[in-house]
Amino acid sequence: MPVRSPVRSIPRAPLLIGLGLLAFTLAVTDLFGLVGGAGASTSAPAIERTLRFEDRADGAIVAREAATGAEVMVFDPGTNGFVRGALRALARGRRQADLGRDVPFRLAAWRDGRVMLTDTATGREVELNAFGETNKDVFLRLLTAPEIK
């Protein structure tokens, strides 16, 4: 009679935690639209603008037209948490890739209503529609705002 080796199994709790973490990661990646491709359009946007964002000493964020350096909009300290979060997420990608702040961001809107913020330095994209109309509208105002200075 052959000798059987004991069957080893993976403990259930760590296995379920690992599978849950994997599912969560995939869901968040899809929700935040950080993976370009599937939803990306090959058509030209209806409107687009290249912008640079600066942190001011008082905590405000200044959006500037990339070509001219003119101020477009100022986000006062403690306001526009979604804008700050989206920019922080993209800036983290730049830091990880050891890229500077000089390369502008591209903000674009398509006729079908999609609005996309792209980090032209890393190629990362955030599809802003995924975060609701209110958050998307802040970026739409930024697209059409006149230069301040």
KEKE-3310 file (N, C-alpha, C; in steps of 0.2 Angstrom, whole numbers, plus 5000, padded with zeros to 4 digits):
npx = (5004:5003:5011:5004:5006:5003:4990:4992:4985:4980:4978:4962:4958:4969:4969:4956:4957:4968:4962:4951:4958:4964:4952:4947:4958:4957:4944:4945:4955:4948:4937:4943:4947:4960:4967:4971:4963:4952:4941:4945:4945:4946:4943:4945:4946:4932:4935:4950:4964:4980:4988:4997:5000:5002:5008:5004:5012:5002:4994:4985:4980:4986:4981:4988:4989:4998:5005:5007:5008:4999:4988:4974:4964:4961:4962:4957:4964:4959:4948:4939:4942:4942:4948:4961:4964:4964:4975:4985:4986:4991:5003:5010:5013:5022:5032:5036:5041:5052:5050:5049:5040:5038:5032:5016:4999:4985:4969:4954:4938:4925:4913:4903:4902:4912:4925:4942:4957:4974:4990:5003:5016:5018:5008:4997:4979:4964:4948:4936:4922:4918:4917:4906:4894:4896:4910:4916:4911:4919:4931:4927:4923:4936:4941:4935:4937:4942:4958:4966:4977)
npy = (4994:5011:5025:5039:5057:5070:5081:5097:5113:5130:5142:5147:5160:5170:5168:5172:5185:5190:5187:5196:5209:5209:5210:5222:5231:5230:5235:5248:5253:5253:5261:5274:5277:5277:5269:5270:5268:5257:5266:5276:5289:5289:5300:5318:5330:5341:5352:5358:5361:5366:5365:5371:5368:5376:5376:5388:5397:5400:5390:5389:5384:5387:5388:5389:5394:5385:5388:5403:5406:5413:5417:5407:5401:5401:5391:5392:5390:5375:5373:5365:5350:5339:5343:5345:5332:5324:5331:5328:5314:5312:5320:5312:5301:5307:5310:5297:5293:5301:5314:5331:5346:5354:5349:5351:5348:5340:5345:5340:5340:5330:5329:5319:5321:5317:5320:5323:5322:5323:5318:5324:5321:5308:5300:5296:5295:5303:5300:5311:5310:5299:5303:5310:5324:5336:5337:5335:5347:5357:5356:5358:5371:5376:5373:5382:5395:5412:5420:5427:5436)
npz = (5000:4995:5003:5008:5007:5019:5016:5012:5015:5011:5023:5027:5031:5028:5014:5010:5014:5005:4992:4994:4995:4982:4974:4979:4975:4961:4958:4963:4955:4943:4946:4949:4936:4932:4924:4908:4891:4889:4891:4884:4872:4854:4847:4844:4857:4862:4868:4875:4887:4892:4907:4922:4939:4954:4971:4983:4996:5006:5006:4995:4979:4963:4947:4931:4914:4903:4892:4893:4906:4913:4926:4929:4938:4956:4969:4984:5001:5010:5002:4988:4989:4981:4969:4974:4979:4967:4960:4969:4968:4955:4956:4965:4957:4948:4957:4960:4948:4947:4941:4936:4940:4929:4917:4909:4913:4905:4902:4896:4887:4880:4867:4871:4884:4893:4903:4905:4915:4911:4915:4907:4909:4914:4908:4915:4918:4923:4923:4925:4926:4933:4946:4949:4945:4952:4956:4943:4937:4942:4936:4923:4924:4925:4913:4905:4910:4910:4908:4922:4924)
capx = (5000:5007:5011:5001:5009:4998:4988:4993:4981:4982:4973:4956:4958:4974:4967:4951:4960:4971:4957:4947:4963:4964:4946:4947:4962:4954:4938:4947:4958:4943:4933:4946:4949:4968:4970:4968:4963:4945:4936:4948:4942:4951:4941:4948:4941:4929:4939:4956:4968:4986:4988:5002:4997:5007:5006:5006:5014:4996:4990:4981:4983:4985:4981:4991:4989:5004:5009:5008:5009:4994:4983:4967:4960:4965:4958:4959:4966:4954:4942:4940:4946:4942:4954:4967:4966:4966:4982:4990:4987:4995:5009:5013:5016:5028:5038:5039:5045:5057:5049:5048:5034:5038:5027:5009:4993:4980:4962:4950:4931:4922:4905:4899:4901:4917:4930:4948:4963:4980:4997:5007:5023:5018:5003:4991:4973:4959:4941:4933:4915:4917:4917:4900:4894:4899:4917:4917:4910:4924:4936:4924:4924:4943:4942:4932:4939:4947:4965:4966:4982)
capy = (5000:5017:5030:5046:5062:5074:5086:5104:5118:5137:5144:5150:5168:5174:5167:5176:5192:5191:5188:5203:5214:5209:5212:5229:5235:5230:5239:5255:5255:5254:5267:5280:5278:5278:5265:5272:5263:5255:5271:5282:5290:5291:5306:5324:5333:5347:5358:5356:5366:5363:5369:5370:5369:5378:5377:5394:5397:5401:5384:5389:5381:5392:5385:5393:5392:5382:5392:5410:5407:5417:5414:5405:5400:5400:5387:5394:5385:5372:5372:5360:5344:5334:5345:5344:5325:5322:5333:5325:5308:5313:5322:5306:5297:5311:5309:5290:5292:5306:5319:5337:5350:5358:5347:5353:5343:5342:5345:5340:5337:5328:5330:5315:5323:5315:5325:5319:5326:5319:5320:5323:5318:5301:5297:5294:5299:5302:5301:5314:5309:5294:5306:5314:5330:5342:5337:5336:5353:5361:5355:5361:5378:5377:5373:5388:5401:5417:5421:5432:5440)
capz = (5000:4995:5008:5006:5011:5021:5011:5015:5012:5013:5029:5024:5033:5024:5007:5009:5014:4999:4987:4995:4993:4975:4971:4980:4970:4954:4959:4964:4949:4938:4948:4948:4929:4932:4918:4901:4886:4888:4890:4881:4865:4849:4844:4847:4862:4860:4871:4880:4889:4896:4913:4927:4945:4959:4978:4986:5003:5010:5005:4989:4973:4957:4940:4926:4907:4902:4887:4895:4913:4916:4931:4927:4944:4962:4974:4991:5006:5013:4998:4983:4991:4975:4965:4978:4979:4960:4958:4973:4966:4949:4958:4968:4951:4945:4961:4960:4942:4948:4936:4939:4939:4923:4911:4911:4913:4899:4904:4890:4887:4874:4866:4874:4891:4896:4905:4907:4917:4910:4917:4901:4910:4916:4904:4919:4916:4928:4920:4930:4926:4938:4953:4950:4942:4955:4955:4936:4935:4945:4931:4917:4924:4924:4906:4901:4914:4907:4911:4927:4924)
cpx = (5004:5006:5009:5004:5003:4996:4988:4988:4982:4976:4968:4956:4963:4972:4961:4953:4963:4967:4953:4952:4963:4958:4945:4952:4960:4948:4940:4951:4953:4939:4936:4948:4956:4971:4967:4967:4955:4941:4939:4946:4948:4949:4945:4943:4938:4932:4944:4960:4974:4987:4994:4998:5003:5004:5008:5008:5008:4992:4985:4984:4981:4986:4983:4990:4996:5008:5011:5010:5004:4990:4976:4962:4964:4960:4961:4960:4959:4948:4944:4945:4947:4948:4961:4969:4968:4973:4987:4991:4992:5002:5013:5016:5022:5034:5041:5043:5051:5056:5048:5041:5033:5033:5020:5004:4989:4973:4958:4943:4929:4915:4901:4898:4907:4922:4936:4954:4969:4986:5001:5014:5023:5013:4997:4985:4968:4952:4937:4925:4913:4916:4911:4900:4897:4906:4919:4916:4915:4929:4933:4924:4932:4945:4940:4934:4944:4953:4964:4971:4986)
cpy = (5006:5022:5037:5051:5066:5080:5093:5109:5125:5138:5148:5158:5172:5173:5172:5184:5194:5192:5195:5209:5215:5212:5220:5233:5235:5235:5247:5258:5257:5260:5273:5282:5279:5274:5267:5267:5261:5261:5277:5283:5292:5297:5312:5327:5339:5353:5355:5362:5363:5368:5367:5372:5371:5378:5384:5393:5397:5395:5383:5386:5385:5388:5390:5390:5391:5386:5399:5411:5411:5413:5412:5404:5399:5396:5388:5389:5382:5371:5367:5354:5339:5336:5343:5336:5322:5324:5330:5318:5308:5315:5316:5302:5300:5310:5302:5289:5297:5311:5325:5340:5353:5356:5348:5347:5345:5340:5345:5337:5335:5329:5326:5316:5321:5320:5321:5324:5321:5322:5319:5320:5311:5297:5295:5298:5298:5304:5304:5313:5304:5297:5311:5321:5336:5342:5338:5343:5358:5361:5358:5368:5380:5377:5379:5395:5406:5417:5427:5438:5439)
cpz = (5000:5001:5005:5011:5013:5016:5015:5011:5015:5018:5025:5025:5028:5016:5005:5009:5008:4993:4987:4993:4985:4972:4973:4976:4963:4953:4959:4958:4943:4940:4947:4941:4928:4926:4912:4897:4885:4887:4886:4874:4860:4845:4847:4852:4859:4862:4875:4881:4893:4901:4918:4933:4950:4966:4980:4993:5008:5010:4999:4984:4967:4951:4935:4919:4906:4898:4889:4902:4917:4921:4928:4932:4950:4966:4981:4996:5009:5009:4992:4984:4985:4971:4968:4978:4972:4958:4963:4971:4960:4951:4961:4962:4948:4950:4961:4954:4942:4942:4939:4938:4933:4917:4913:4911:4908:4902:4897:4891:4880:4873:4869:4882:4895:4898:4908:4909:4915:4912:4911:4902:4911:4911:4908:4918:4922:4924:4926:4931:4932:4945:4954:4947:4945:4955:4948:4934:4937:4939:4924:4918:4923:4917:4902:4904:4910:4911:4916:4926:4917)
residu = (MET:PRO:VAL:ARG:SER:PRO:VAL:ARG:SER:ILE:PRO:ARG:ALA:PRO:LEU:LEU:ILE:GLY:LEU:GLY:LEU:LEU:ALA:PHE:THR:LEU:ALA:VAL:THR:ASP:LEU:PHE:GLY:LEU:VAL:GLY:GLY:ALA:GLY:ALA:SER:THR:SER:ALA:PRO:ALA:ILE:GLU:ARG:THR:LEU:ARG:PHE:GLU:ASP:ARG:ALA:ASP:GLY:ALA:ILE:VAL:ALA:ARG:GLU:ALA:ALA:THR:GLY:ALA:GLU:VAL:MET:VAL:PHE:ASP:PRO:GLY:THR:ASN:GLY:PHE:VAL:ARG:GLY:ALA:LEU:ARG:ALA:LEU:ALA:ARG:GLY:ARG:ARG:GLN:ALA:ASP:LEU:GLY:ARG:ASP:VAL:PRO:PHE:ARG:LEU:ALA:ALA:TRP:ARG:ASP:GLY:ARG:VAL:MET:LEU:THR:ASP:THR:ALA:THR:GLY:ARG:GLU:VAL:GLU:LEU:ASN:ALA:PHE:GLY:GLU:THR:ASN:LYS:ASP:VAL:PHE:LEU:ARG:LEU:LEU:THR:ALA:PRO:GLU:ILE:LYS)
# end
